[in-house]
Amino acid sequence: MKFTKMHGAGNDYIYINCLDCKIDDPSSLALKLSDRHFGIGADGLVLIQTSKAADFYMRMFNADGSEGSMCGNAIRCVAKYVYDNKLTKKLKLNIETKSGIKHLVLFTGIDGLVEAVEVDMGTAYLKRKEIPMIFDNTNKDETFINKPILVAEKEYNATCVSMGNPHCIIFMNDKKNKTNLEQSLDFLDLDKIGPAFEKHPMFPDRINTEFVEVIDKNNLKMRVYERGSGETLACGTGACAIVVAAVLNGICKRNQKVSAILRGGILEVTYLDDGRVILKGEAVHVFDTEINI
């Protein structure tokens, strides 16, 4: 099987061109190939398929074999793949995902290859039933913005947002969070605390969790624990979610570009007045090869 390894800000996936072929069990394949000791090693598997509604269809699977709805880093790499491999001549693409059709603008370098991609990630969903979250019906507040959540016997203030994927954002500068987390962002034991958030009973589809240190109104430093993959170097939908959450909490402003500083690089995010979120970042080709499966 031929495949391509690519990454966006260190969020790496295995990409397979399925325009003329079919993968029978992508979930098992993702689990096998994503293993960093006994497989290729990746945060997951991405299939590039045909679409009746858009230019291409992106189907993505996490490292544990579970299927995801959307990945902001992976979709940028899909755009680079199809353009660089001359599967399209368009610098503006529509790519279908499980969370809808996303609109992308491609930026090429002097070599004619794609260097960066801007994605219209669509609308941020704020209602608890849309995220989704299980909550007491007697509570009439439909959103979950800077509200307490009990995780592993500690209470945190959290804001929950969906970008096609569910996200729970913890701002570490908050006095309550700073006390309970005990460590700075760089030394946070994410492998210990992340699973407790991911499998919290409030989140029926599990949750991606972002821990954020506010540098200033235009710069947010973050680490992310992704459902099904663990800590990753970057998360596109997570970067969008923290900027939305920062605006909702009065930290950042709408229509202003904010840099999400991740362990794998920097992503630029703008939360618009109409609720849409624009994400821009690099798309990097690592290598092409084949493997026996």
Rosetta blueprint (number, residue, H / E / L):
1 M L
2 K E
3 F E
4 T E
5 K E
6 M E
7 H E
8 G E
9 A L
10 G L
11 N E
12 D E
13 Y E
14 I E
15 Y E
16 I E
17 N E
18 C L
19 L L
20 D L
21 C L
22 K L
23 I L
24 D L
25 D L
26 P H
27 S H
28 S H
29 L H
30 A H
31 L H
32 K H
33 L H
34 S H
35 D L
36 R L
37 H L
38 F L
39 G L
40 I L
41 G L
42 A L
43 D L
44 G E
45 L E
46 V E
47 L E
48 I E
49 Q E
50 T L
51 S L
52 K L
53 A L
54 A L
55 D L
56 F E
57 Y E
58 M E
59 R E
60 M E
61 F E
62 N E
63 A L
64 D L
65 G L
66 S L
67 E E
68 G E
69 S L
70 M L
71 C L
72 G H
73 N H
74 A H
75 I H
76 R H
77 C H
78 V H
79 A H
80 K H
81 Y H
82 V H
83 Y H
84 D H
85 N L
86 K L
87 L L
88 T L
89 K L
90 K L
91 L L
92 K E
93 L E
94 N E
95 I E
96 E E
97 T E
98 K L
99 S L
100 G E
101 I E
102 K E
103 H E
104 L E
105 V E
106 L E
107 F E
108 T E
109 G L
110 I L
111 D L
112 G L
113 L L
114 V E
115 E E
116 A E
117 V E
118 E E
119 V E
120 D E
121 M E
122 G E
123 T E
124 A L
125 Y E
126 L L
127 K E
128 R L
129 K L
130 E L
131 I L
132 P L
133 M L
134 I L
135 F L
136 D L
137 N L
138 T L
139 N L
140 K L
141 D L
142 E L
143 T E
144 F L
145 I L
146 N L
147 K E
148 P E
149 I E
150 L E
151 V E
152 A L
153 E L
154 K E
155 E E
156 Y E
157 N E
158 A E
159 T E
160 C E
161 V E
162 S E
163 M L
164 G L
165 N L
166 P E
167 H E
168 C E
169 I E
170 I E
171 F E
172 M L
173 N L
174 D L
175 K H
176 K H
177 N H
178 K H
179 T H
180 N H
181 L H
182 E L
183 Q L
184 S L
185 L H
186 D H
187 F H
188 L L
189 D L
190 L H
191 D H
192 K H
193 I H
194 G H
195 P H
196 A H
197 F H
198 E H
199 K L
200 H L
201 P L
202 M L
203 F L
204 P L
205 D L
206 R L
207 I L
208 N E
209 T E
210 E E
211 F E
212 V E
213 E E
214 V E
215 I E
216 D E
217 K L
218 N L
219 N E
220 L E
221 K E
222 M E
223 R E
224 V E
225 Y E
226 E E
227 R L
228 G L
229 S L
230 G E
231 E E
232 T E
233 L L
234 A L
235 C L
236 G H
237 T H
238 G H
239 A H
240 C H
241 A H
242 I H
243 V H
244 V H
245 A H
246 A H
247 V H
248 L H
249 N L
250 G L
251 I L
252 C L
253 K L
254 R L
255 N L
256 Q L
257 K L
258 V E
259 S E
260 A E
261 I E
262 L E
263 R L
264 G L
265 G E
266 I E
267 L E
268 E E
269 V E
270 T E
271 Y E
272 L L
273 D L
274 D L
275 G L
276 R E
277 V E
278 I E
279 L E
280 K E
281 G E
282 E E
283 A L
284 V E
285 H E
286 V E
287 F E
288 D E
289 T E
290 E E
291 I L
292 N L
293 I L
